[in-house]
Amino acid sequence: MTHREAVVPDRAAPSSGSRTSNDQLRRFNLSMLMQILHRNGGCSRAELTRQTGLNRSTIAVLVAELVEAGLAYEGEPETVVGQIGRPSLRVHPEPRLSAITVNPEHNSVAIGLIGLGGEIIRSVRFDSSRIPSPAEAVRAAHSIVEGMRGEIEQSYDLVGVGVAVPGLVSAASGRIVNAPQLRWKDVDLATPMAQAFQLPVFIANDATVGAIAENLFGAAKGAKDLVFVDGSASGIGGGVIIDGQPLRGTSGFAGELGHVMVNSNGTRCHCGRTGCLETEVNLESLLRLLGLTRADEHELDIELGVTRDQAVLEEVRRQLGFLSIALSNLVNIFDPEVVVLGGYLGALLTVSDERLGGELTLRSMSAHSRSVVLARARLRSRRVMIGAAELAFAPLLADPLAFRRD
């Protein structure tokens, strides 16, 4: 079974079919509870009552139904100092429910086992001396998971496989249209992946799932509208969430934020245009001035935090100027609550705040930009795995009982 690119629903009612209105409402409420438990790693019954607006008896019935279906369990009561009356039982998502995640990159394939609530249970990186082909990515992922088979069968129930790729994924077909970093074009990865794992497979762009992860568990937790921009050695990508939903566009290609034009007299981009954001703001230029061939976020933080080389600091200022232009345009277009910067863009933000007096600024058509939160991504290297798992968890969260019956 293959699946198209999935999105994470936000309190969306399950499809009705021929169900009665009462059944639809019940399923909607069960979905709402599962999403709250998932996002918070568990809640007291009292907290569920407060967040949903449902009465205590309704919460009790819904929780009992989730427990009976093996989707949740109740633990020790929540204790509150000075509390009068019986303490409220704490409800947790079932820890056995988990997803496999796969993230092919230009020299590796990262595989994860992720539990509900964004818990990374296992993380394995399969390094390669060359760019993995689609078939090699499937074999590497399957081999790693087979090595965990005993533990998985004993302790976990897999719900599906979430795949995050650095490229364009068609919303209509789920095919990888173009992944330049991997040199993949028009690739059907879902079919062989589903055949290998015998599980439903969901595929999306890596920056899009990064935005989802930061929205659910990271720097933009709880925000309804956000822009996420991520910088890596291969370029700049991004994801936009509007009213709690990932923005996909007609073909699923929305979020190519690295190709926002910021300099009409700039460098020609590989896309054929001139002055794209990722040609003016790029990691390679910084590494060259720092005398490095590569650096992860932590290493870049250290290098930029201690350098006294004026050439490096001037390059940082130059890049921050163009990044400010791009982010200001995005604020004007999408009107977000939060702008989150990941990868080396997060390192630039830290340098701006700590060494350059807030060089990175947002300028909008109104005073609204003053209220936009500009934040560094919190999940760092975990966000792609956590976001990819959300693709696999989406059907379960949307209609818990239908999922369990399947």
Contacts in CASP RR format, 6 or more apart in sequence:
PFRMAT RR
TARGET T0000
AUTHOR 0000-0000-0000
METHOD contacts of the structure
MODEL  1
MTHREAVVPDRAAPSSGSRTSNDQLRRFNLSMLMQILHRNGGCSRAELTR
QTGLNRSTIAVLVAELVEAGLAYEGEPETVVGQIGRPSLRVHPEPRLSAI
TVNPEHNSVAIGLIGLGGEIIRSVRFDSSRIPSPAEAVRAAHSIVEGMRG
EIEQSYDLVGVGVAVPGLVSAASGRIVNAPQLRWKDVDLATPMAQAFQLP
VFIANDATVGAIAENLFGAAKGAKDLVFVDGSASGIGGGVIIDGQPLRGT
SGFAGELGHVMVNSNGTRCHCGRTGCLETEVNLESLLRLLGLTRADEHEL
DIELGVTRDQAVLEEVRRQLGFLSIALSNLVNIFDPEVVVLGGYLGALLT
VSDERLGGELTLRSMSAHSRSVVLARARLRSRRVMIGAAELAFAPLLADP
LAFRRD
1 194 0 8 1.000
1 200 0 8 1.000
1 201 0 8 1.000
2 174 0 8 1.000
2 188 0 8 1.000
2 190 0 8 1.000
2 191 0 8 1.000
2 194 0 8 1.000
2 200 0 8 1.000
2 201 0 8 1.000
3 174 0 8 1.000
3 190 0 8 1.000
3 194 0 8 1.000
3 200 0 8 1.000
3 201 0 8 1.000
3 202 0 8 1.000
4 171 0 8 1.000
4 172 0 8 1.000
4 173 0 8 1.000
4 174 0 8 1.000
4 202 0 8 1.000
5 169 0 8 1.000
5 170 0 8 1.000
5 171 0 8 1.000
5 174 0 8 1.000
5 202 0 8 1.000
5 203 0 8 1.000
5 204 0 8 1.000
5 248 0 8 1.000
5 252 0 8 1.000
5 391 0 8 1.000
6 202 0 8 1.000
6 204 0 8 1.000
6 391 0 8 1.000
6 392 0 8 1.000
6 394 0 8 1.000
6 395 0 8 1.000
7 245 0 8 1.000
7 246 0 8 1.000
7 248 0 8 1.000
7 394 0 8 1.000
8 212 0 8 1.000
8 216 0 8 1.000
8 245 0 8 1.000
8 246 0 8 1.000
8 390 0 8 1.000
8 391 0 8 1.000
8 393 0 8 1.000
8 394 0 8 1.000
8 397 0 8 1.000
9 31 0 8 1.000
9 245 0 8 1.000
9 394 0 8 1.000
9 397 0 8 1.000
9 398 0 8 1.000
10 35 0 8 1.000
10 243 0 8 1.000
10 244 0 8 1.000
10 245 0 8 1.000
11 28 0 8 1.000
11 31 0 8 1.000
11 32 0 8 1.000
11 35 0 8 1.000
12 31 0 8 1.000
12 398 0 8 1.000
13 24 0 8 1.000
13 27 0 8 1.000
13 28 0 8 1.000
13 31 0 8 1.000
14 24 0 8 1.000
14 27 0 8 1.000
14 28 0 8 1.000
14 31 0 8 1.000
14 398 0 8 1.000
14 399 0 8 1.000
14 402 0 8 1.000
15 399 0 8 1.000
16 24 0 8 1.000
19 27 0 8 1.000
26 62 0 8 1.000
27 399 0 8 1.000
27 400 0 8 1.000
27 401 0 8 1.000
27 402 0 8 1.000
29 52 0 8 1.000
29 54 0 8 1.000
29 58 0 8 1.000
29 62 0 8 1.000
30 62 0 8 1.000
30 65 0 8 1.000
30 66 0 8 1.000
30 399 0 8 1.000
30 400 0 8 1.000
30 401 0 8 1.000
31 397 0 8 1.000
31 398 0 8 1.000
31 399 0 8 1.000
31 400 0 8 1.000
32 52 0 8 1.000
33 48 0 8 1.000
33 52 0 8 1.000
33 59 0 8 1.000
33 62 0 8 1.000
33 63 0 8 1.000
33 66 0 8 1.000
34 66 0 8 1.000
34 71 0 8 1.000
34 72 0 8 1.000
34 93 0 8 1.000
34 396 0 8 1.000
34 397 0 8 1.000
34 400 0 8 1.000
35 397 0 8 1.000
36 42 0 8 1.000
36 43 0 8 1.000
36 48 0 8 1.000
36 51 0 8 1.000
36 52 0 8 1.000
37 43 0 8 1.000
37 72 0 8 1.000
37 91 0 8 1.000
37 92 0 8 1.000
37 93 0 8 1.000
37 116 0 8 1.000
38 93 0 8 1.000
38 116 0 8 1.000
38 117 0 8 1.000
38 118 0 8 1.000
38 393 0 8 1.000
38 397 0 8 1.000
39 117 0 8 1.000
39 216 0 8 1.000
39 217 0 8 1.000
39 221 0 8 1.000
40 47 0 8 1.000
41 92 0 8 1.000
41 93 0 8 1.000
41 116 0 8 1.000
41 117 0 8 1.000
42 90 0 8 1.000
42 91 0 8 1.000
42 92 0 8 1.000
42 93 0 8 1.000
43 51 0 8 1.000
43 90 0 8 1.000
43 91 0 8 1.000
44 77 0 8 1.000
44 78 0 8 1.000
44 88 0 8 1.000
44 89 0 8 1.000
44 90 0 8 1.000
44 91 0 8 1.000
45 56 0 8 1.000
45 59 0 8 1.000
45 60 0 8 1.000
45 63 0 8 1.000
45 88 0 8 1.000
45 89 0 8 1.000
45 90 0 8 1.000
45 91 0 8 1.000
46 78 0 8 1.000
46 88 0 8 1.000
47 88 0 8 1.000
48 54 0 8 1.000
48 59 0 8 1.000
48 63 0 8 1.000
48 91 0 8 1.000
49 55 0 8 1.000
49 56 0 8 1.000
49 59 0 8 1.000
52 59 0 8 1.000
54 62 0 8 1.000
63 72 0 8 1.000
63 74 0 8 1.000
63 91 0 8 1.000
65 401 0 8 1.000
66 72 0 8 1.000
66 91 0 8 1.000
66 400 0 8 1.000
67 73 0 8 1.000
67 74 0 8 1.000
69 400 0 8 1.000
69 401 0 8 1.000
69 404 0 8 1.000
70 94 0 8 1.000
70 404 0 8 1.000
71 93 0 8 1.000
71 94 0 8 1.000
71 97 0 8 1.000
71 396 0 8 1.000
71 400 0 8 1.000
71 404 0 8 1.000
72 91 0 8 1.000
72 92 0 8 1.000
72 93 0 8 1.000
72 94 0 8 1.000
73 91 0 8 1.000
73 92 0 8 1.000
73 94 0 8 1.000
74 89 0 8 1.000
74 90 0 8 1.000
74 91 0 8 1.000
74 92 0 8 1.000
75 89 0 8 1.000
75 90 0 8 1.000
75 91 0 8 1.000
75 92 0 8 1.000
76 90 0 8 1.000
77 86 0 8 1.000
77 87 0 8 1.000
77 88 0 8 1.000
77 89 0 8 1.000
77 90 0 8 1.000
78 87 0 8 1.000
78 88 0 8 1.000
78 89 0 8 1.000
78 90 0 8 1.000
79 87 0 8 1.000
80 87 0 8 1.000
93 116 0 8 1.000
93 117 0 8 1.000
94 116 0 8 1.000
94 157 0 8 1.000
95 115 0 8 1.000
95 116 0 8 1.000
96 155 0 8 1.000
96 156 0 8 1.000
96 157 0 8 1.000
97 115 0 8 1.000
97 116 0 8 1.000
97 156 0 8 1.000
97 157 0 8 1.000
97 159 0 8 1.000
97 393 0 8 1.000
97 396 0 8 1.000
98 113 0 8 1.000
98 114 0 8 1.000
98 115 0 8 1.000
98 116 0 8 1.000
98 121 0 8 1.000
98 152 0 8 1.000
98 156 0 8 1.000
98 157 0 8 1.000
98 158 0 8 1.000
98 159 0 8 1.000
99 113 0 8 1.000
99 114 0 8 1.000
99 115 0 8 1.000
99 158 0 8 1.000
99 159 0 8 1.000
99 160 0 8 1.000
99 161 0 8 1.000
99 162 0 8 1.000
99 388 0 8 1.000
99 389 0 8 1.000
99 392 0 8 1.000
99 393 0 8 1.000
100 111 0 8 1.000
100 112 0 8 1.000
100 113 0 8 1.000
100 114 0 8 1.000
100 141 0 8 1.000
100 145 0 8 1.000
100 158 0 8 1.000
100 160 0 8 1.000
100 161 0 8 1.000
100 162 0 8 1.000
100 197 0 8 1.000
100 199 0 8 1.000
100 392 0 8 1.000
101 110 0 8 1.000
101 111 0 8 1.000
101 112 0 8 1.000
101 113 0 8 1.000
101 114 0 8 1.000
101 161 0 8 1.000
101 162 0 8 1.000
101 163 0 8 1.000
101 164 0 8 1.000
101 384 0 8 1.000
101 385 0 8 1.000
101 387 0 8 1.000
101 388 0 8 1.000
101 389 0 8 1.000
101 392 0 8 1.000
102 109 0 8 1.000
102 110 0 8 1.000
102 111 0 8 1.000
102 112 0 8 1.000
102 137 0 8 1.000
102 141 0 8 1.000
102 161 0 8 1.000
102 162 0 8 1.000
102 163 0 8 1.000
102 164 0 8 1.000
102 193 0 8 1.000
102 388 0 8 1.000
103 109 0 8 1.000
103 110 0 8 1.000
103 111 0 8 1.000
103 163 0 8 1.000
103 164 0 8 1.000
103 165 0 8 1.000
103 206 0 8 1.000
103 384 0 8 1.000
103 385 0 8 1.000
103 388 0 8 1.000
104 132 0 8 1.000
104 137 0 8 1.000
104 163 0 8 1.000
104 165 0 8 1.000
104 166 0 8 1.000
104 182 0 8 1.000
105 166 0 8 1.000
105 181 0 8 1.000
105 182 0 8 1.000
106 131 0 8 1.000
106 166 0 8 1.000
106 181 0 8 1.000
106 182 0 8 1.000
106 234 0 8 1.000
107 127 0 8 1.000
107 128 0 8 1.000
107 129 0 8 1.000
107 130 0 8 1.000
107 131 0 8 1.000
108 125 0 8 1.000
108 126 0 8 1.000
108 127 0 8 1.000
108 128 0 8 1.000
108 132 0 8 1.000
109 125 0 8 1.000
109 126 0 8 1.000
109 128 0 8 1.000
109 132 0 8 1.000
109 136 0 8 1.000
109 137 0 8 1.000
109 140 0 8 1.000
109 141 0 8 1.000
110 123 0 8 1.000
110 124 0 8 1.000
110 125 0 8 1.000
110 126 0 8 1.000
110 384 0 8 1.000
110 385 0 8 1.000
111 123 0 8 1.000
111 124 0 8 1.000
111 125 0 8 1.000
111 126 0 8 1.000
111 140 0 8 1.000
111 141 0 8 1.000
111 144 0 8 1.000
111 145 0 8 1.000
112 120 0 8 1.000
112 121 0 8 1.000
112 122 0 8 1.000
112 123 0 8 1.000
112 124 0 8 1.000
112 385 0 8 1.000
113 120 0 8 1.000
113 121 0 8 1.000
113 122 0 8 1.000
113 123 0 8 1.000
113 145 0 8 1.000
113 148 0 8 1.000
113 152 0 8 1.000
113 156 0 8 1.000
114 120 0 8 1.000
114 121 0 8 1.000
114 385 0 8 1.000
114 386 0 8 1.000
114 388 0 8 1.000
114 389 0 8 1.000
115 121 0 8 1.000
115 156 0 8 1.000
115 389 0 8 1.000
116 393 0 8 1.000
117 217 0 8 1.000
118 216 0 8 1.000
118 217 0 8 1.000
118 386 0 8 1.000
118 389 0 8 1.000
120 382 0 8 1.000
120 385 0 8 1.000
120 386 0 8 1.000
121 156 0 8 1.000
122 148 0 8 1.000
122 151 0 8 1.000
123 385 0 8 1.000
124 144 0 8 1.000
126 140 0 8 1.000
126 141 0 8 1.000
126 143 0 8 1.000
126 144 0 8 1.000
128 136 0 8 1.000
128 140 0 8 1.000
131 181 0 8 1.000
131 182 0 8 1.000
131 183 0 8 1.000
132 140 0 8 1.000
132 182 0 8 1.000
134 176 0 8 1.000
134 184 0 8 1.000
134 187 0 8 1.000
134 189 0 8 1.000
134 192 0 8 1.000
135 192 0 8 1.000
137 189 0 8 1.000
138 189 0 8 1.000
138 192 0 8 1.000
138 193 0 8 1.000
138 196 0 8 1.000
139 196 0 8 1.000
141 193 0 8 1.000
141 196 0 8 1.000
142 196 0 8 1.000
142 197 0 8 1.000
145 152 0 8 1.000
145 197 0 8 1.000
152 158 0 8 1.000
158 197 0 8 1.000
158 199 0 8 1.000
159 199 0 8 1.000
159 200 0 8 1.000
159 392 0 8 1.000
159 393 0 8 1.000
159 395 0 8 1.000
159 396 0 8 1.000
159 403 0 8 1.000
160 197 0 8 1.000
160 199 0 8 1.000
160 200 0 8 1.000
160 201 0 8 1.000
160 202 0 8 1.000
160 392 0 8 1.000
161 193 0 8 1.000
161 194 0 8 1.000
161 197 0 8 1.000
161 199 0 8 1.000
161 200 0 8 1.000
161 201 0 8 1.000
161 202 0 8 1.000
161 392 0 8 1.000
162 201 0 8 1.000
162 202 0 8 1.000
162 203 0 8 1.000
162 204 0 8 1.000
162 388 0 8 1.000
162 389 0 8 1.000
162 391 0 8 1.000
162 392 0 8 1.000
163 189 0 8 1.000
163 190 0 8 1.000
163 193 0 8 1.000
163 201 0 8 1.000
163 202 0 8 1.000
163 203 0 8 1.000
163 204 0 8 1.000
163 388 0 8 1.000
163 391 0 8 1.000
164 203 0 8 1.000
164 204 0 8 1.000
164 205 0 8 1.000
164 206 0 8 1.000
164 209 0 8 1.000
164 210 0 8 1.000
164 384 0 8 1.000
164 385 0 8 1.000
164 387 0 8 1.000
164 388 0 8 1.000
165 176 0 8 1.000
165 179 0 8 1.000
165 182 0 8 1.000
165 184 0 8 1.000
165 189 0 8 1.000
165 203 0 8 1.000
165 204 0 8 1.000
165 205 0 8 1.000
165 206 0 8 1.000
166 179 0 8 1.000
166 181 0 8 1.000
166 182 0 8 1.000
166 205 0 8 1.000
166 206 0 8 1.000
166 232 0 8 1.000
166 234 0 8 1.000
167 176 0 8 1.000
167 177 0 8 1.000
167 178 0 8 1.000
167 179 0 8 1.000
167 180 0 8 1.000
167 181 0 8 1.000
167 182 0 8 1.000
167 205 0 8 1.000
167 206 0 8 1.000
168 176 0 8 1.000
168 177 0 8 1.000
168 178 0 8 1.000
168 179 0 8 1.000
168 205 0 8 1.000
168 252 0 8 1.000
168 253 0 8 1.000
168 256 0 8 1.000
169 175 0 8 1.000
169 176 0 8 1.000
169 177 0 8 1.000
169 203 0 8 1.000
169 204 0 8 1.000
169 205 0 8 1.000
169 252 0 8 1.000
170 176 0 8 1.000
170 177 0 8 1.000
170 251 0 8 1.000
170 252 0 8 1.000
171 248 0 8 1.000
171 249 0 8 1.000
171 250 0 8 1.000
171 251 0 8 1.000
171 252 0 8 1.000
172 251 0 8 1.000
173 188 0 8 1.000
174 188 0 8 1.000
174 190 0 8 1.000
174 203 0 8 1.000
175 186 0 8 1.000
175 187 0 8 1.000
175 188 0 8 1.000
175 189 0 8 1.000
175 190 0 8 1.000
176 184 0 8 1.000
176 185 0 8 1.000
176 186 0 8 1.000
176 187 0 8 1.000
176 188 0 8 1.000
176 189 0 8 1.000
176 203 0 8 1.000
177 185 0 8 1.000
177 186 0 8 1.000
177 253 0 8 1.000
178 184 0 8 1.000
178 185 0 8 1.000
178 186 0 8 1.000
179 185 0 8 1.000
179 187 0 8 1.000
180 234 0 8 1.000
180 270 0 8 1.000
181 234 0 8 1.000
189 201 0 8 1.000
189 203 0 8 1.000
190 201 0 8 1.000
190 202 0 8 1.000
190 203 0 8 1.000
193 201 0 8 1.000
194 200 0 8 1.000
194 201 0 8 1.000
200 392 0 8 1.000
200 395 0 8 1.000
202 391 0 8 1.000
202 392 0 8 1.000
202 394 0 8 1.000
203 391 0 8 1.000
204 388 0 8 1.000
204 391 0 8 1.000
205 239 0 8 1.000
205 255 0 8 1.000
206 384 0 8 1.000
206 388 0 8 1.000
207 228 0 8 1.000
207 230 0 8 1.000
207 237 0 8 1.000
207 238 0 8 1.000
207 239 0 8 1.000
207 255 0 8 1.000
207 257 0 8 1.000
208 238 0 8 1.000
208 239 0 8 1.000
208 246 0 8 1.000
208 248 0 8 1.000
208 255 0 8 1.000
209 383 0 8 1.000
209 384 0 8 1.000
209 387 0 8 1.000
209 388 0 8 1.000
209 390 0 8 1.000
209 391 0 8 1.000
210 228 0 8 1.000
210 230 0 8 1.000
210 239 0 8 1.000
210 379 0 8 1.000
210 383 0 8 1.000
210 384 0 8 1.000
210 386 0 8 1.000
210 387 0 8 1.000
211 226 0 8 1.000
211 228 0 8 1.000
211 238 0 8 1.000
211 239 0 8 1.000
211 240 0 8 1.000
211 241 0 8 1.000
211 246 0 8 1.000
211 340 0 8 1.000
212 241 0 8 1.000
212 246 0 8 1.000
212 387 0 8 1.000
212 390 0 8 1.000
213 379 0 8 1.000
213 382 0 8 1.000
213 383 0 8 1.000
213 384 0 8 1.000
213 386 0 8 1.000
213 387 0 8 1.000
213 390 0 8 1.000
214 220 0 8 1.000
214 221 0 8 1.000
214 226 0 8 1.000
214 228 0 8 1.000
214 340 0 8 1.000
214 377 0 8 1.000
214 378 0 8 1.000
214 379 0 8 1.000
214 383 0 8 1.000
215 221 0 8 1.000
215 222 0 8 1.000
215 223 0 8 1.000
215 226 0 8 1.000
215 228 0 8 1.000
215 241 0 8 1.000
215 244 0 8 1.000
216 222 0 8 1.000
216 386 0 8 1.000
216 387 0 8 1.000
216 390 0 8 1.000
217 379 0 8 1.000
217 386 0 8 1.000
218 377 0 8 1.000
218 378 0 8 1.000
218 379 0 8 1.000
218 383 0 8 1.000
219 338 0 8 1.000
219 340 0 8 1.000
219 375 0 8 1.000
219 376 0 8 1.000
219 377 0 8 1.000
219 378 0 8 1.000
219 379 0 8 1.000
220 226 0 8 1.000
220 228 0 8 1.000
220 241 0 8 1.000
220 337 0 8 1.000
220 338 0 8 1.000
220 340 0 8 1.000
220 375 0 8 1.000
223 241 0 8 1.000
223 336 0 8 1.000
223 337 0 8 1.000
223 338 0 8 1.000
224 241 0 8 1.000
224 242 0 8 1.000
224 243 0 8 1.000
224 244 0 8 1.000
224 337 0 8 1.000
225 241 0 8 1.000
225 242 0 8 1.000
225 243 0 8 1.000
225 244 0 8 1.000
225 334 0 8 1.000
225 335 0 8 1.000
225 336 0 8 1.000
225 337 0 8 1.000
225 338 0 8 1.000
226 240 0 8 1.000
226 241 0 8 1.000
226 336 0 8 1.000
226 337 0 8 1.000
226 338 0 8 1.000
226 339 0 8 1.000
226 340 0 8 1.000
227 238 0 8 1.000
227 239 0 8 1.000
227 240 0 8 1.000
227 257 0 8 1.000
227 327 0 8 1.000
227 330 0 8 1.000
227 331 0 8 1.000
227 334 0 8 1.000
227 336 0 8 1.000
227 338 0 8 1.000
227 339 0 8 1.000
227 340 0 8 1.000
228 238 0 8 1.000
228 239 0 8 1.000
228 240 0 8 1.000
228 241 0 8 1.000
228 339 0 8 1.000
228 340 0 8 1.000
228 342 0 8 1.000
228 377 0 8 1.000
229 236 0 8 1.000
229 237 0 8 1.000
229 238 0 8 1.000
229 239 0 8 1.000
229 257 0 8 1.000
229 258 0 8 1.000
229 326 0 8 1.000
229 327 0 8 1.000
229 330 0 8 1.000
229 339 0 8 1.000
229 340 0 8 1.000
229 341 0 8 1.000
229 342 0 8 1.000
229 345 0 8 1.000
230 236 0 8 1.000
230 237 0 8 1.000
230 238 0 8 1.000
230 341 0 8 1.000
230 342 0 8 1.000
230 343 0 8 1.000
230 345 0 8 1.000
230 377 0 8 1.000
231 237 0 8 1.000
231 278 0 8 1.000
231 283 0 8 1.000
231 342 0 8 1.000
231 343 0 8 1.000
231 344 0 8 1.000
231 345 0 8 1.000
232 283 0 8 1.000
232 343 0 8 1.000
232 344 0 8 1.000
233 283 0 8 1.000
233 284 0 8 1.000
233 294 0 8 1.000
235 258 0 8 1.000
235 278 0 8 1.000
235 282 0 8 1.000
235 283 0 8 1.000
236 257 0 8 1.000
236 258 0 8 1.000
236 277 0 8 1.000
236 278 0 8 1.000
236 281 0 8 1.000
236 282 0 8 1.000
236 345 0 8 1.000
237 255 0 8 1.000
237 256 0 8 1.000
237 257 0 8 1.000
237 258 0 8 1.000
237 278 0 8 1.000
238 255 0 8 1.000
238 256 0 8 1.000
238 257 0 8 1.000
238 258 0 8 1.000
239 246 0 8 1.000
239 247 0 8 1.000
239 254 0 8 1.000
239 255 0 8 1.000
239 257 0 8 1.000
240 246 0 8 1.000
240 247 0 8 1.000
240 254 0 8 1.000
240 255 0 8 1.000
240 334 0 8 1.000
240 336 0 8 1.000
241 247 0 8 1.000
242 334 0 8 1.000
247 254 0 8 1.000
247 255 0 8 1.000
248 254 0 8 1.000
257 277 0 8 1.000
257 326 0 8 1.000
257 330 0 8 1.000
258 276 0 8 1.000
258 277 0 8 1.000
258 278 0 8 1.000
258 326 0 8 1.000
259 269 0 8 1.000
259 271 0 8 1.000
259 273 0 8 1.000
259 276 0 8 1.000
259 277 0 8 1.000
259 278 0 8 1.000
260 276 0 8 1.000
260 277 0 8 1.000
260 326 0 8 1.000
260 329 0 8 1.000
260 330 0 8 1.000
261 273 0 8 1.000
261 274 0 8 1.000
261 275 0 8 1.000
261 276 0 8 1.000
261 277 0 8 1.000
262 275 0 8 1.000
262 276 0 8 1.000
262 277 0 8 1.000
262 280 0 8 1.000
262 281 0 8 1.000
262 322 0 8 1.000
262 325 0 8 1.000
262 326 0 8 1.000
263 274 0 8 1.000
263 275 0 8 1.000
263 279 0 8 1.000
263 280 0 8 1.000
263 322 0 8 1.000
264 274 0 8 1.000
264 275 0 8 1.000
265 274 0 8 1.000
265 275 0 8 1.000
266 274 0 8 1.000
266 275 0 8 1.000
266 279 0 8 1.000
266 280 0 8 1.000
267 274 0 8 1.000
267 275 0 8 1.000
267 279 0 8 1.000
267 280 0 8 1.000
268 274 0 8 1.000
268 275 0 8 1.000
268 279 0 8 1.000
269 275 0 8 1.000
269 276 0 8 1.000
269 278 0 8 1.000
269 279 0 8 1.000
277 322 0 8 1.000
277 323 0 8 1.000
277 326 0 8 1.000
280 318 0 8 1.000
280 319 0 8 1.000
280 322 0 8 1.000
281 319 0 8 1.000
281 322 0 8 1.000
281 323 0 8 1.000
281 326 0 8 1.000
281 345 0 8 1.000
281 348 0 8 1.000
282 319 0 8 1.000
283 300 0 8 1.000
283 344 0 8 1.000
285 315 0 8 1.000
285 319 0 8 1.000
286 300 0 8 1.000
286 304 0 8 1.000
286 312 0 8 1.000
286 315 0 8 1.000
286 316 0 8 1.000
286 319 0 8 1.000
286 344 0 8 1.000
287 293 0 8 1.000
287 294 0 8 1.000
287 295 0 8 1.000
289 309 0 8 1.000
289 311 0 8 1.000
289 312 0 8 1.000
289 315 0 8 1.000
290 303 0 8 1.000
290 304 0 8 1.000
290 307 0 8 1.000
290 309 0 8 1.000
290 312 0 8 1.000
292 299 0 8 1.000
292 303 0 8 1.000
295 303 0 8 1.000
296 381 0 8 1.000
297 343 0 8 1.000
297 344 0 8 1.000
297 346 0 8 1.000
297 347 0 8 1.000
297 380 0 8 1.000
297 381 0 8 1.000
300 344 0 8 1.000
300 347 0 8 1.000
301 347 0 8 1.000
301 350 0 8 1.000
304 312 0 8 1.000
304 316 0 8 1.000
304 347 0 8 1.000
304 348 0 8 1.000
304 350 0 8 1.000
304 351 0 8 1.000
304 355 0 8 1.000
305 351 0 8 1.000
305 354 0 8 1.000
305 355 0 8 1.000
307 313 0 8 1.000
313 355 0 8 1.000
313 356 0 8 1.000
316 348 0 8 1.000
316 351 0 8 1.000
316 352 0 8 1.000
316 356 0 8 1.000
316 359 0 8 1.000
317 356 0 8 1.000
317 359 0 8 1.000
319 348 0 8 1.000
320 348 0 8 1.000
320 352 0 8 1.000
320 356 0 8 1.000
320 359 0 8 1.000
320 360 0 8 1.000
321 359 0 8 1.000
321 360 0 8 1.000
323 345 0 8 1.000
323 348 0 8 1.000
323 360 0 8 1.000
324 359 0 8 1.000
324 360 0 8 1.000
324 361 0 8 1.000
324 362 0 8 1.000
324 363 0 8 1.000
327 339 0 8 1.000
327 360 0 8 1.000
327 362 0 8 1.000
327 374 0 8 1.000
328 361 0 8 1.000
328 362 0 8 1.000
328 363 0 8 1.000
328 364 0 8 1.000
328 369 0 8 1.000
330 336 0 8 1.000
330 339 0 8 1.000
331 339 0 8 1.000
331 362 0 8 1.000
331 364 0 8 1.000
331 368 0 8 1.000
331 369 0 8 1.000
331 372 0 8 1.000
332 364 0 8 1.000
332 365 0 8 1.000
335 368 0 8 1.000
336 372 0 8 1.000
337 372 0 8 1.000
337 373 0 8 1.000
338 372 0 8 1.000
338 373 0 8 1.000
338 374 0 8 1.000
338 375 0 8 1.000
339 362 0 8 1.000
339 372 0 8 1.000
339 373 0 8 1.000
339 374 0 8 1.000
339 375 0 8 1.000
340 375 0 8 1.000
340 376 0 8 1.000
340 377 0 8 1.000
341 348 0 8 1.000
341 349 0 8 1.000
341 374 0 8 1.000
341 375 0 8 1.000
341 376 0 8 1.000
341 377 0 8 1.000
342 376 0 8 1.000
342 377 0 8 1.000
343 377 0 8 1.000
343 380 0 8 1.000
346 376 0 8 1.000
346 377 0 8 1.000
348 360 0 8 1.000
349 360 0 8 1.000
349 374 0 8 1.000
349 376 0 8 1.000
350 376 0 8 1.000
352 358 0 8 1.000
352 359 0 8 1.000
352 360 0 8 1.000
353 360 0 8 1.000
360 374 0 8 1.000
362 369 0 8 1.000
362 372 0 8 1.000
362 374 0 8 1.000
363 369 0 8 1.000
364 372 0 8 1.000
377 383 0 8 1.000
379 386 0 8 1.000
395 402 0 8 1.000
395 403 0 8 1.000
396 403 0 8 1.000
END
